[in-house]
Amino acid sequence: MSSVPPPDRSDDEPAPSISDEELESFLREAAEGGGASAPKEPSARARMVARRLREEGEPTPWRGAPQRAPKGDGRTRRRLIGAIVGVVVLAALAVVAVRPSLVLDRLPGEDDASAPPTLAAETARPTGAPGEAAGSEQATPEHPFRGSPAERWAEGADAIELPEAEAVAQMSKADAELALRRTKEFLVAANLDPDVIAGGRPEKALALLDPEAQQDLLPDQRRGLREPSREYDPVGLFSRFDPDEVRLAGDVVKVRGRMSLAGGKPGEIKVHADYTFVYPLVRADGGDHVERTIVRREITTLLLDPDRWYATPGKLAIKEYKVNKFNTACAVYDGYLHPVFPEDRERATGPSVDPYDRSGELRGTAGEEECGTVTRT
C-alpha cells in the first residue's frame, strides 16, 4: 500500500494561533495526566504575517483588537449632548430677551470698531469747549462715557504723558526727568488709585511729598483725612468717594490735560500739571444709572536740590494747587466727593458751567466753594 504524501501547505492559510488561555489549559491538563492534545503552534507563514502586521502597527492576529462600544452608546451620547446644548441655547435666549444690550453692545461694529477715535494728547490750552458727543444714547455700566466728550479721551495713567526733559535751574536733565516722573506718580496715586477712589487713604501719594519742605502741608492733609472739615478738606488734593454711597462703574477713569517743565530759582525745578479726571459712578446698593463726577486740578510741584535747599532727595514739594469739582454735592466737607443723582438734584443758584471746557483758568482756589449748574456731565 503506497503511502500518500502529505499535502503541500505552502499556500494554505496560516493555522490559527494558540491563545494564552489554550496554552495554560493544555499545560494544566498535562500536569494532571490528562490526554489533551497539544494546541497547534502557528506555522512559519503565520508567524511571518504576524510579524509584518506588528511592524505596520496593526493588532496581531492572535490578540484581540480593542473592543468597540455597543452601537447604541454613540447615539445615546449624541442625544445627551444635543439635549444639553438645547438647554444652554434656551437659557441664552431668555437672558437676551431680558437684557438685549448684552448682545447688541458686543456685536461687531458696536464696540471697539465703532468707538470714536481717541484724541491726540493735549499740548496747549484749548481755545474752546469740546463739541457735543455724537448720538444721544444714555450712559450704561457697560458704556459709562456715552454722551460725554470724555468718550474720546485717553484713560488712566497712560493719558498723563510726560514732556521732553531738559536741564534747567542749574540741575541736570536726569533731575528734570525725575521731577516729571514723580509728578505723574503723585497724580496717579492721588486721583487714579482704585483704593483711594473707593475712599481709602492716599498713602502712596503722601509718601511722595517731602516732609522737610512740606512741614505744614503734610500735617494738614493728614488732619483732613482724619477729621475732614471745610478748612481741612482732603478732596482738594485727592479724589475720594464714599464706598457706602457709590462705586466706580467699571475700572476706567478718563483723563485729559498736559504737563510742562520750567526752572525756578537755582536748584528748583518746577512742574505744572493741569488735568481733568472723569469718574463714572453708580450707586453702591445697585442700579444701572450712571452719573459722572468731573474734577479738574492744577498743581505746581517742585523738585529741590538738597545741596541748596532744605529738602529730601527725590521727594516733591507742592508749591500751589487748585481744584474745580463738578456734579458733586455742595457744602459737604466729610472728605469725599458726592455725585448728584437725578432724584437728589436741587435748584442751583450759581453760574452754569461746562465741566469739559478746559480753555479757561480754574475758578477760585482750593477751599473756595462755588456751587453752580453743570451744563452736562
Beta strands, then each sheet from edge to edge (+ up, - down):
strand 1: 154-155
strand 2: 246-248
strand 3: 254-263
strand 4: 268-283
strand 5: 291-304
strand 6: 317-326
strand 7: 352-353
strand 8: 373-374
sheet 1: 1+ 3- 4+ 2-
sheet 2: 1+ 3- 4+ 5- 6+
sheet 3: 7+ 8+
end
